[in-house]
Amino acid sequence: MPGLGNFMSWFIKPSVAAMIAKMMRYVGNIVSEKLLPRLRQPGQFVGLETNARRKDPQAAEVSFVLGFPDAYTIGISHLGSQVLYHRLNDMPAVACDRTYCPQPEAEQVFRELGIPLFGWESRIAIGDFDVIGFSLAYELCITNVLTMLDLAGVPLLAADRTDGDPIILGGDALADSPEPLADFFDIIQPGDGEEPLAALAELLRQAKRDNLSRDEKLLKIAREVPSVYVPKFYQPAQADQPTSVTPTRDDIPAVIQRACIADMAASPAGDKPLVPLSEGVHERVIIEIMRGCPNLCRFCQAGHVRLPVRRRSVDEIIAAARAGIDSTGYREISLLSLSTSDYPNLEELIERLNAEFAGRRVSISLPSLRVDSQLTVLPKLTAAVRKGGLTIAAEAGSDRMRQAIRKNITEEDMLNGVRAAWQAGYKSVKVYFIAGLPGETMDDIDQIFYLSKRLADTRRDVDGHRGAINSSVSWLVPKPHTPMQWQAMAGEDYFWQVRHRLIELSRRSTVNFKFHRIEQSILEALLCRGGREISKTILAAWELGARMDSWSEHWNWEIWQQAIQQTGVDIDAVVHSELPMDKPLPWSHINCHLPDDFLREQRKQMLE
């Protein structure tokens, strides 16, 4: 890393530095004195969050730092990172810190001062931890991983790392189709992280006592820790083999089983969430009430891979909500799952939360609602607390398309539910749609607007006014491990046609459309559907300057186009062409519970 040698010289004489190079580097003084005064938002780098654990990495047998590859405001609100943070810190021999990706302005200051990326609590350089783990929640975060590794002084490519470097671990959504990331990560862990990370920590504790080399540690991990993929020991398969990669050794698994905790009680419930000094995107107590989804909508990767469905008990949720509100001072509780409406004891849960918190003016938010007859009841159940907007996922404008994608709701369900929301005092309704579905026609696109307009008109039945409907349209990315995984993604021209059509239809109406960036969706498809060759494209884009790709102010499609051309990737073959149904796909070595035969049958029913 540029300037790292200068940074070391501020603390240690050169003659002594080599002798204690393995010591963990504390950077707290220089952060306070030199870094923070140069930053536009220094509060994001201070640490000192309420409910932070602050264990000493130097006193622990194994040290983890969990990196969220996006800005602090996003990462501090990410529930999955906090769950794993508390799970690891609950282990007596383990200390777990946190770190986040500096925005480009702050990155430049880090580089000018020669300061390595550090742990927010310990102020220790993250390159000195045993493990740096990244939550890879969405495709456009991947170049941020490279920024963070480079700021840490860690080689970007796994093949270039030595015994003195930390083990680089990746998990969360991108681990389900890991090949585009394989060159950068030592370990990729698909599925629930609570149990594999605990097993990994225990194995590393023993491996350090046994003074194992890096390669010996990685081989032991590949052999003994369930549900981990160590790309170093796999190579691309031949055309006649059943998976896309094959192991180079006989003593490691050919297929990686996605991890799945059997009981939600094994996962921290979020009763002591981190509260930042500066603003986060979500300032509320978030409780995961259910993992998995019973609906299996045919476009939804999360619904297909996070099986089986597991639920927290009402008593556990109430206890977590009480502790979370008491430990944070927040005034909102969010009940999180892929489909909160399908929690079987939802009415009882809402009634008990109202009884507990209505007097304290604590609101209950219900994301991911499935709009059916249940929705007409839910607004009434939350009537005792304040409320702003309601979010529902319609996905398609016509009943025909919703049936095709297995979104088993009707227009009548939606109209009744939204009418009940206006009556209960909701101020606005946000509706999610997807364009580019298989079999879609322009009439189906028109129905996205007409459905939105009819939803707005339901408010006239309540107070004579038209309601405000904010319709968000995203572009279908045919995701791995779903019945759509073989489908071609529609072309850029088609999506622009849809966008212009909906804007024109909605003029002079109370329906407001917002659209996902078309080029970003195309890149998402490349990053989740490609093979190991995409690693070279990612590295090239980062070297050309790609940063914070999910942020509109930093997004630069020209950089990615240049990287794609430079590395010779055929984007049409990966993104805009149907994938062969009789050959392994780039993610076939990750077993996500549902077999391809099931997905093929679902695809057949969808197309019919």
N, C-alpha and C positions, 0 to 999 in steps of 0.2 A: 504493500500500500504506500502511495506517495507520502513522504513525511514521517513515516513510522519511526525511522531511526532517530530523527530529530526529537520526536516525542519521548523516546526512551532516554535520550541524553538529558532531558530536563530533570529527570529523577535520579539517574544512576550514572556514575562514571563509566566510560566505555570499558575500562579494564575489569570492572566488576560485572557488567551486564551479561557477559557470556556465562558467568558462573551461576547466575540465578535466573537464566532465561526461562525456566519452567515455572517461576513464581507467577501468581496472578497479579496483573497490573491494575492498581487502583488509580483511577483518573478523576476522582471527585474534585480535587482542588482546581485542576485546570478547567474542568467543566464549569465550575462556579465562577472562576475568575476570568476565563478567556472565551468560553463558548457561549454561555447564556447571554452576556451583554451584546453579542453579535446577532442573536436570533430575533426574528420578527415575532415569534410566539414562544417565548422562553418557558411559559407555564407548562407547555406540553412536555418539557424535558426535565422538569424539576423532580418528578417522582412524588413521594410523600403522600400517595393515595391512601384514603381511609380504607382499612381492611387489608392493606398490603402485609405480606408475611415477614419479609425482611430477615430471612435466614442467611447465615454467613456461608458463602460458597467455599471459602478457604478452610472452614472447619468441617465441611461435609465430606463424606467418603465419595459421593458422586454429585457433580454439579450440572444442572440443566439450566439453559436459558431458552425460554419460549419466545420466538420471534413472530410477530404478526407483520406480514409483508405489505403493509399499507400505512397510511398516516396514523399517528397516535389517536386522533379523534375517532377513527374507525376501529382500530384495534382494541382500545380500552373498553369498548362496548361489546366485543365479541364473546359470546357466552361460552363457546367451545374452548377457547383459550383459557378462560377463567376456570372452567371445570378441571382441565388438566393441570393447571397451575396449583390449584388446591389439592388435587389428588397426589401430585408429586411431593408437595411440601408436607403432606400428612405422613410421609415416610420418614422415620427418624434419621436415616443415613443420607438423606437427599436434601439438597437445597436447590430451589428453583426460582430463578429471577425472570424478568421480562424485558423485551426490547421491541422497538418499532422502527419503521422505515422513515428516515428524514425526508421531507419534501425537497425538491431539487435545490431551492435556495439554501436550505440548511445543510444539505449534502455538500454544497460548495464550501460552506464555512468549515465543516468537518475536515475537508481535504486541505483547505488553506492552512488550518492550524495543525494538521497532522494528528488529529485526535481519533482514536479508534472508536467504533461503535461500542457502547457500553451497556451493562445491565442497569435498568432504571432504579433499582433498589440498592444494589451493592456498589455501583459506580466502578465495577470491574470490567475490563475489556472482554467482550464476549468471545473473542478468539481464544481465551484462556479457560473457558468452560470445557467440561468433558463432552457435552452434547449441546448442539444448537438445533432446536426443533422448530419447524415452520408449520403453521396452520394455512394450508393452501385452499382457501375457501372458494376462489373463483379464478378463472383462467387468466384474467388480465393483471393478476398480481405477480406473475412469474418473473418479470424483469426486476421487480423490487427485491426479490430474493438475491439476485446477483449484486445489486447495489449494496445490500446489507452485508453479504459475504465479503465484498471488496473493501468496504469500510472497516470490516473486522480484521483485514489482513489475511483472510482465509482463501486459499486457491479456489477459483470458481469451479474447476473440474475435479470430480472425485479422483480421477486417475493421477492428479498432480499432488494430492495430499500425502503427508508423511505422518510418522508417529506423533509428532508434536502438534498436529492439528486436531481440532474437535471433530467428532462424528456429526455429520449433517443429516438430519432426519426430516422427512416430509410426511404430512398426513392430511386428513380432511378430504374434501370432495375430489381434488385432482388426483389423489392416490388411487382412485378406481380405474383410471386409464393413464398409467404412470410413464409410459415410454418416452414421451416428449421431455420428461424431466430427468431421465435416467442418468445422463452424463453429469448432473450437478449434485445428486444426492447419494450418500452412502447407504442410506436405508429409506425405504418408502413403506408406510404402514397404512394399508387401506382398512377402513372400518372404524369401529369404536376404539378410542385410544386408551381408555382407562386401564384395562388389564395388560395390554402389550407394553405400555410404557412402564408400568410397575415391574413387569418381568424384565424388561430391558435394564432398568436401574439396578435391579438385584444382580443380574448377570455382570454388568459393568463393575459393580462393587467387588465381586469376586475376581473378575479379570484383572483389575488394578492390583489386587493383593497378589495375584499370581504373576504380575509383571508381563502380561501378554502384549505382543506387538499389535499394531493396528490391524493387519490382515488376520491375525489369530482371533482378535475380538470380533471382527466382522464375520468370519466363518462360524464362530461359536454362536453368534446372533442368528445367522441364517439357519443353522441347524436346530437351535433350541428355543428360540422365541417364536411362539405361534403368530401367524398373520403378519409377518414382515417379509418384505421383498428387498434383497440386497443385489442391485443390478450388476455389481462387479462379477458375480458368479453366474451370470446368464448371458446368452448371446442370441442374436436373431435366428429363428428356426428355419429349416428348409421348407419348401412349399408343401411337402406331403406330410408334415407333422401337425398334430392337433392343436398346438398352441403357437402363439406368435414368437415366443422366446423359449429356449430350452436351457436347462442348467448345464454348466460345464463340469459338474461333479455329481456323483451318484448319491451323495449323502445329504442333499438338500432337496426340498420339494419342487416338483415341476409345476404345480399349480398352487397359488397362494389363496388361502381361504380368508375371505374378508372377516375381520374381527367383529364379534357381536356379544355384548354383555347380556346375560340372561335376565337380569333384574335391574330395574332403574334405581333401586336402593343402593346399588354398587357405585353409582355416579353421584358426586356432590350436587346438592340440590340448589345451589346458588343462594344460600342464606346469608352469605357475607360477601356480596359483590364489591369489586373495587370502585371507589368513588373518586374521580379525578379532581384535581384542583382547577383545571381548565375544562372547557366544555367537551363532552363526548356526543356522538350522534344519537345515542339512546341514554337518556337519564331516567332510568326506571329500574325496578327490580324485575328481572327476567327469570321465569321459572319454566323449565322444560317439563311439561306435564305428560308428554307421551313421545316416544321415539318410534319412528316408522309410520306408515299410513296404510289403511285397509283398502284404499280406492284404486290404486294401480292405474292412474291416468297414463295413457300410453306414451306421452311425451316426457314424462317426469322421471329423471334419473334417480333423484333422492327417494321417491316412492318405491322404486324397484330394488334399490340396493340396501335400504335401511330396514330390512325385514329380519325377524318378525316384529309385529307391533308389541311394544312394551309400555306399560303405564305406571305412573306414580299413583299412590293412594291419595284420596282426598285429604286424609289426616296429615300425610307427609307434605302435601302442597300447602296446606294451611299453616303448618309449623314453619315451613321455609319462608312463606310470605310474611308471617309475623316477624321472624328473625331478620329478614331482609329489610323490611321497613324500619325496624328499630335500629338496625346497624348502619343505615344510610341516610335517613331523613328524606328519601324519595317519596313522592306522592302519586306514584303510578305503579301498578303491577301488570306485567304482560305475561299472558299464559301462552307459552310457545309450543308449537308442534307443527308438523306438516299439514295437519287438518284438525284444528282445535275443535271444530264442530263434532268430530267423531269420538271425542273423549266420552266414554259411556256414562260417566257421572257428572256431566257438565252442569246440568241444572242444579244439582245438589252443591257442587263446588261454587258456583256463582252465588247461590243463596247464602252459603256460609261465609264467603268473602265479603258480601254486602253487609252481613250482620256484624262481621269483625271490623270492617274498615270504613263503612259509609259515614259513621260519626266522626271519623278522622279526616274526611274529605280526600280519601285515597281512591283513585279511579282504577277501573279494571279495563285493560285493553285486550281485544280478542283478534289477533291476526290470523290469517290463513283460514278464514271462514268458508265453509262449503254452503252455498246458498240453496237451501231447500226449506222444507217446512219448519225445521228447527230455528231458522233465522228469525221467523216471526215471533218467537218466544224470547230470544236472547236479548234484544234491546230492552224489553220490559224488566228482565232480570238485573240489568245494570242501571236501571232508572234512578237509583238512589245516589249515584255518584256522577260527577261531571263527565262530559264526553264531548269530543270534537268530531272527528271523522270516522267513518266506517270503511273498511277495505274488504272487498270481495273479489274472488277469482272466477270470472265467467269463462275465460279462455277463448271462447268462440262466440260469434254473433248469432248463429243459427242452431236450432235443436239438432239438425242433421249432423253438423260438424262436431257438436258436443258428444253425440252418440258415437261418432267415429273414433274420437280420442278417449272415450270411456269417461267422460265428465258427465256423470249421471244426474244432471239437474235440468230443469226446464225453464223456459221463459216465465211461465206463470209463477214458479217458485221464486224467481228473482224479483218479479214485480211485487209479490206479496211481502217478501222479506224487506225490500227497500222501503216500501210504504210503511211498514211497521217501524223501521228505523227513524223515518221522519217523525212519526207519531211519538216516538220515545225521546225525541229531542236531538237527534244527530244533526249536525250542521252541513255535512257534505259526505259524499260517497265516492270512493275511488274504486274503479273497476279495471282489472287486468285482462288483457286480451293477447293472443298470439296470432301472428299472420305467417303464412307460408306452410300451413298444414297440408299433408297429402290430400289430394282430391278437392282442394279449395277452389272456388270460383269467385269471380268478381261480385256475384250476388251475395256470397257469404261475407265478403269484405263490407259491402253496403250494410249488411245486417249488423255489423259491429256498431255503426253509427246509429241505426234505427233502434237497436236495443238500448243503447245509451240514452237516446232521446226519450224513449218510453219510460226508462227508469227515472229520468228527471221529471217527467210529467206526473209521476205518482204523487209528488208532493202537492199537486193541485188538490188532490182529494183530502189533504190534511189542512192546508192553510191558504189555498188559492194561488200559491206561487210555484214557479218552476224551481226544482231543486238544482243544485250545482253538482254536476257529474264530471269527475276527472278521469278520463279513460287513458290508460297507459298501454301502449302497443309495443310488444317486443317481437323479434323475428325468430322463427323456429330454428334452433340448432339441434339437429338430430343427434341425440346423446348416446354414448355407449351404455350398454346394459339395459336398453329399453327396446320395445318393438320397433322403434324408428331408427335403430342404430345402423341399419343397412340403407336408409333413405338418402337421397341426394338433398342437399340444402338448396333452396331456391336461389336464383341469381340476384345480383345487386339491382339490376334493372326492374325486376318484378317488385322488389321491396320499395323502390322509389315510386313506382306506379301506385302501390297501395297507399303510401304516405300522402301523395298528392291528392288521391281520390278522397281520403277521409278528411283531409284539411278542407277541401272544397265543399264536401257535404255538410261540414259542421259550421260553416260560416253563418253568422247571425243566429246561432243557437246557444243554449247554456251548457253545451257539451264542450269540454276542453280536452284536446288530444295532446299527449306527449308521446314521443317515440324514442326507442333505444337507437343508438347510432348503428347504422347498417354495417359499416366497416368493422366496428368492434365485434358485432355478432359473427361476421365472417372469420375474424381472427380467433374468436372463441372456438369456432368449429375446427379450425386448423389445430389449435392447441389441445383439443380433447380427442380428436379423431386420428391424429397422426401417429407415426411410429418414432423410433429413436432418432431418426434423421432430423426431426424437428428441433432437437437440442441445438444443432448448429445454427439454425435460423434464429432461435431465441438469443443465443450468445451474440450473433452478428447484430441483431437489432439493438441489444443493450450497448454493444460497443459503438454503434452509430448514434446512440443517445436516447433510446427509448426509456422513459421513466414514467411511473404513475399512470399507466395506460388506461385505467378506469376513470381518470379525472379528465373532464372535458378540456380544462386549460392546459393540460400536458399531452393530450392525445395527439399522435402524429402518425397518420396512416402511411404517409410517404416513406417514413423510416422503415416500417415493416415491409412495404412493397419492395424497397431496395434490398432488405435482408433476404426476402423470399427469392428474389432474382439472383442475388449474390450466391446463395447456397443451393440453387438449382431445384428447389422444391416445386412440385407440380400441384399447385393449390386446387386446380380443377379436379384432379384425381382424388384428392383427399376430401375436399369439401363439397364440390358440386356434382359428384358422380355417385351412382349407387355402388355400394360395396358388395363384394361377392358373398352370397349366402352359403356357399359350400366350402369356404376356406376360413382359416383362423383370422381373426381381426387383431389389431395391435394390442387389444386389452384382453385377449382370450385366456391369458394365464392368471387373471384375477377372477376368482370364483365369487360371485355376488349372489349366491343362493338360488336364483331362478335360472333354469337351464335354457339354452338357446332354442330347444324344441318348443318350450312354452312361449318364448318371445316370437318365434316364427308363426305360431298359431295365432297369437294376438295380432301380429302384423296382418295376417291373412284376413282376420275378422275386421280389422280397421279398414283395409282397402275395399272389402266387400260393402 
